[in-house]
Amino acid sequence: MRKLYINGISSISPQNEAIFKGSTPQQYENNILPAQAQDYKSLLQPMMLRRMSKGVKMGLFCAKKALDEAEVKIPDVILVGTGQGCMEDTEKFLSNMLESEEGLLSPTSFIQSTHNTVAGQIALDLNCNGHNMTFTQNSVSFESALIDALLQQNDQNIKNILVGGVDETSNELTGFQRLDGQIKKEGHRNLELYSSQTSGTIISEAAAFFALGSEKLKHSYAEFKDVEIINSLDEKILESRIENFLKRNDLLVSQIDAVILGKNGDIRFDQYYDQLQNGMFSATCQLGYKHLVGDNNAISSYAFWLASKILKEKKIPRIFKLNALNCARPRNILIYNQYLGRNHGLILLQDL
């Protein structure tokens, strides 16, 4: 099997990318976090921006930045993971339908509300006619896209793969997640998320894209080794499943230098992470990120961005650390995420 190298990365989240360099983190007291504003006009045509929802803007902007860094004009494959799709246009279409009393409507909002709008817009902008797939497997949407990336690398004709995750929020539809307890009912400061003793979490919008290539470049970040999805998993066998995942990659638990956990302050399901923190990874450097960027169905793509930065820069910013252990030379990083006790995702990255 050929190797896949991370040759270009880009992210948009409620935090500025400079947070990795030690900039002061943005603090929020709302439970729905907006993505940081970007200079979209620097890469996207102003006339196009007028018709784009936040998710499309974020996805296309990140995709072009990642490809530019990898010095790739047109990728062979485009893979996008999104759990919610373009919620802004979905909400706009539903609102127009109600206002018109189900009369004649412009189809534009409906067409742009589909989940594959982001991948389609990227392909149209780049004039890419290659394999193009969108994955909407809830909180493992990004992991599903990574699985396809591993499958695509078996084709000797494919050299460059663009893969990413994106999810946006909307004024009305996102608020519905309060009804089933996904969003915390009370206001909560994001930086104090891990001290929460209530159900639910803070929801956000974010995007992260990566240019994966079969050729290692001078500025490559890391090697993407493996990914696995476990839809349903009992806490009692969590550690054994992780050990099996590492074993198939010829690694021991002791060889994991840092583990990035998707802990999100939901008292109902954080025990999965607590078990790993107090158990098999108690002697490992532990990192968290959702107290900074919130949670959504594609947020594990941000963890992928974080791991890539750590492996290239050879440093771990204190703001991400969950324990006091240090790692001077990170080589193997494991990402583990689950949402509502389901859809467990494992991702492994390795230093070059």
C-alpha positions in Angstrom: 0.0 0.0 0.0 1.3 3.4 -1.0 1.8 6.1 1.7 -0.3 9.2 2.0 1.4 12.5 3.0 -0.2 15.6 4.3 1.2 18.3 2.0 -1.1 21.2 2.6 -3.6 22.2 5.3 -6.0 24.9 6.1 -8.7 25.5 8.7 -11.4 28.0 9.7 -13.0 27.7 13.2 -14.1 29.9 16.1 -10.4 30.4 16.8 -7.8 32.1 14.6 -5.2 29.7 13.2 -2.6 31.8 15.1 -3.8 30.2 18.3 -1.2 27.5 17.6 1.5 30.1 17.9 0.3 31.3 21.3 -2.2 34.0 20.4 -4.9 34.8 23.0 -7.8 32.4 22.5 -11.2 33.9 21.6 -13.7 33.5 24.5 -17.4 32.9 24.1 -20.3 32.8 26.5 -22.9 31.6 24.0 -23.4 27.9 23.3 -23.4 28.4 19.5 -19.9 29.5 18.3 -19.5 31.3 14.9 -16.5 30.8 12.7 -13.9 33.5 12.5 -14.3 35.9 9.6 -11.9 35.5 6.7 -10.6 37.5 3.8 -12.6 35.4 1.4 -12.2 37.9 -1.5 -8.5 37.1 -1.6 -9.2 33.7 -3.1 -12.9 33.8 -4.1 -14.6 36.0 -6.7 -16.8 38.6 -5.0 -19.8 37.9 -7.3 -19.7 34.2 -6.3 -19.5 35.1 -2.6 -22.9 36.8 -2.7 -24.5 33.5 -3.5 -22.6 31.3 -1.1 -23.6 30.1 2.3 -21.0 30.1 5.1 -20.3 26.4 4.7 -19.6 26.8 1.0 -17.4 29.8 1.5 -15.4 28.1 4.3 -15.0 24.9 2.4 -13.9 26.4 -0.9 -11.6 28.9 0.8 -9.9 26.2 2.9 -9.7 23.8 -0.1 -7.9 26.4 -2.2 -5.5 27.4 0.6 -4.5 23.7 1.2 -4.0 23.0 -2.5 -1.9 26.2 -2.9 0.3 25.1 -0.1 0.8 21.7 -1.6 1.4 23.4 -5.0 -1.5 21.4 -6.6 -3.7 23.1 -9.1 -6.3 20.3 -9.7 -6.6 17.3 -7.4 -7.4 13.9 -8.7 -10.0 13.3 -6.1 -12.3 15.5 -3.9 -13.7 14.1 -0.7 -15.8 16.1 1.8 -17.4 15.1 5.1 -20.3 17.1 6.4 -23.0 16.0 8.9 -25.4 18.9 8.6 -24.7 20.2 5.0 -25.7 23.7 4.0 -28.1 24.5 6.8 -28.3 28.2 5.9 -29.8 27.6 2.5 -32.0 24.8 4.0 -33.4 27.3 6.5 -33.8 29.9 3.8 -35.8 27.5 1.5 -38.1 26.4 4.4 -38.7 30.0 5.4 -39.5 31.0 1.8 -41.9 28.1 1.6 -43.8 29.2 4.7 -43.9 32.9 3.6 -45.3 31.9 0.2 -47.8 29.6 1.8 -46.3 26.7 -0.3 -46.7 28.7 -3.5 -44.2 29.1 -6.3 -40.6 29.3 -5.1 -37.2 30.0 -6.6 -35.3 26.7 -6.6 -32.0 28.3 -5.9 -32.0 27.8 -2.1 -33.2 24.2 -2.5 -30.4 23.4 -5.0 -27.8 25.0 -2.8 -29.0 23.3 0.4 -27.9 19.8 -0.6 -25.0 18.2 1.4 -22.8 17.8 -1.7 -22.9 21.6 -2.6 -19.5 22.2 -1.0 -17.8 19.4 -3.0 -19.6 20.5 -6.1 -18.6 24.1 -5.8 -15.0 23.1 -5.2 -15.0 20.9 -8.4 -16.6 23.7 -10.5 -14.1 26.3 -9.3 -11.1 24.1 -9.9 -12.5 22.5 -13.1 -11.9 19.1 -11.5 -13.7 16.2 -13.3 -12.3 13.5 -11.0 -13.9 11.3 -8.3 -16.0 13.5 -6.2 -17.8 12.2 -3.1 -19.6 13.7 -0.1 -20.1 11.7 3.1 -22.8 12.5 5.6 -22.3 9.9 8.3 -23.1 12.2 11.2 -20.2 12.7 13.6 -17.9 10.3 11.5 -18.5 12.1 8.2 -14.8 13.3 8.0 -13.5 9.8 9.0 -15.7 8.3 6.2 -14.0 10.7 3.8 -10.6 9.5 5.1 -11.5 5.9 4.5 -12.3 6.7 0.9 -8.9 8.5 0.7 -7.2 5.2 1.7 -9.2 3.3 -0.9 -8.3 5.8 -3.6 -4.6 5.6 -2.9 -4.6 2.0 -4.2 -5.1 3.5 -7.7 -1.7 4.2 -9.1 -3.1 6.9 -11.3 -4.2 9.0 -8.4 -1.4 11.3 -7.0 -3.3 14.0 -5.1 -6.4 13.8 -3.0 -8.3 16.8 -1.5 -10.1 15.8 1.7 -11.9 17.9 4.2 -14.7 18.4 6.7 -17.2 21.3 7.0 -20.3 22.1 9.0 -22.1 25.4 9.5 -24.8 26.7 11.8 -28.0 28.5 11.1 -30.1 30.9 13.1 -33.1 28.6 13.6 -32.3 25.0 12.8 -29.2 24.8 15.0 -31.2 25.9 18.0 -33.4 22.8 17.6 -30.5 20.8 19.0 -31.4 22.2 22.4 -34.6 20.2 22.3 -32.9 16.8 22.7 -30.1 18.1 24.9 -27.3 18.3 22.4 -26.7 21.9 23.2 -26.3 23.0 26.8 -29.4 24.9 28.0 -27.5 27.4 30.2 -24.9 29.8 28.9 -21.3 28.4 29.3 -17.9 30.0 28.8 -16.1 27.9 26.2 -12.7 27.9 28.1 -14.5 26.4 31.1 -16.2 23.6 29.1 -14.3 20.7 30.8 -15.5 21.7 34.3 -19.1 21.4 33.2 -21.4 19.1 35.1 -24.4 19.3 32.8 -25.6 17.5 29.7 -25.0 18.8 26.2 -22.1 20.7 24.7 -21.3 23.9 22.7 -22.0 23.7 19.0 -19.9 25.5 16.4 -19.2 25.9 12.7 -15.8 25.0 11.2 -14.0 23.7 8.2 -10.6 22.1 7.6 -9.2 20.8 4.3 -6.0 18.8 3.5 -4.1 18.1 0.3 -2.9 14.5 0.6 -0.3 13.2 -1.8 1.5 10.0 -2.7 4.8 12.0 -2.9 6.5 13.4 0.2 7.5 17.1 -0.3 10.0 19.2 1.6 7.2 21.0 3.4 5.0 18.0 4.1 3.4 17.9 7.6 3.1 14.2 8.4 1.9 10.9 7.1 -1.7 9.9 7.4 -1.5 6.3 8.5 -4.9 4.9 9.2 -8.5 5.5 10.2 -11.3 3.4 11.7 -15.0 3.9 12.5 -16.8 1.9 15.2 -20.6 2.7 15.2 -21.4 1.2 18.5 -19.0 0.4 21.3 -19.3 -0.6 24.9 -17.0 1.2 27.3 -15.6 -2.1 28.6 -14.0 -3.0 25.3 -12.9 0.6 24.2 -9.3 0.1 25.2 -9.1 -3.3 23.5 -10.5 -1.9 20.3 -7.9 0.9 20.4 -5.1 -1.6 21.1 -6.2 -3.7 18.0 -6.2 -0.5 15.9 -2.7 0.3 17.0 -1.5 -3.3 16.6 -2.5 -3.4 12.9 -0.3 -0.4 12.5 2.6 -2.1 14.3 2.3 0.2 17.3 2.1 -0.3 21.1 0.1 2.0 23.4 3.5 3.2 24.8 4.5 4.4 21.4 1.7 6.9 21.1 3.3 10.3 22.0 0.1 12.3 22.2 -3.6 11.5 22.1 -6.2 14.1 20.9 -9.5 13.5 22.6 -12.9 14.9 21.5 -14.0 15.6 25.1 -16.9 18.1 24.9 -18.2 18.7 28.4 -21.3 16.5 28.1 -21.5 14.7 31.4 -23.5 11.9 29.9 -20.8 10.7 27.5 -17.4 12.1 28.6 -16.8 8.9 30.5 -15.4 7.4 27.3 -12.6 10.0 27.4 -12.2 9.8 31.2 -11.6 6.1 30.9 -8.8 6.6 28.5 -7.3 9.5 30.4 -7.2 7.5 33.6 -6.4 4.2 32.0 -4.4 3.3 28.9 -3.2 6.8 28.2 -2.6 8.0 31.7 1.1 8.2 31.0 0.6 9.9 27.6 0.3 13.6 26.7 -3.4 14.3 26.4 -4.9 17.1 24.3 -8.4 18.6 23.9 -9.7 21.1 21.4 -13.5 21.5 21.8 -13.2 24.0 24.6 -11.7 26.3 21.9 -13.6 25.4 18.7 -16.8 23.8 20.0 -18.4 20.6 18.5 -20.0 19.6 15.3 -20.3 16.6 13.0 -17.1 17.4 11.1 -15.0 18.8 14.0 -12.6 15.9 14.0 -11.1 17.5 10.9 -9.9 20.3 13.2 -8.2 17.6 15.3 -6.5 16.4 12.1 -5.3 19.9 11.5 -4.0 20.2 15.0 -2.1 16.9 14.8 -0.6 17.9 11.5 0.6 21.2 12.9 2.1 19.5 16.0 4.0 16.9 14.0 5.5 19.6 11.7 6.2 22.3 14.3 7.4 19.7 16.9 5.6 21.6 19.7 2.3 21.3 21.6 0.7 24.6 22.6 -0.3 24.7 26.3 -3.8 25.8 25.6 -4.7 22.4 24.1 -3.2 20.3 27.0 -5.5 18.2 29.3 -2.7 17.0 31.6 0.8 18.1 32.7 2.8 15.6 30.7 5.1 16.9 28.0 6.2 15.4 24.7 9.4 16.9 23.4 9.5 15.0 20.1 6.0 13.8 19.1 6.1 11.1 16.4 2.8 9.2 16.7 -0.5 11.0 17.4 -3.8 9.2 17.9 -7.1 11.1 17.5 -10.2 9.7 19.2 -13.7 11.1 19.0 -17.3 10.0 19.7 -20.6 11.9 19.8 -23.5 11.0 22.1 -21.9 7.6 22.8 -22.0 6.6 19.1 -19.9 6.8 16.0 -16.4 6.3 17.5 -13.6 7.4 15.2 -9.9 6.6 15.4 -7.3 8.4 13.2 -3.6 7.9 13.3 -0.9 10.3 12.1 2.8 9.8 12.1 5.9 12.0 11.8 7.9 11.9 8.6 
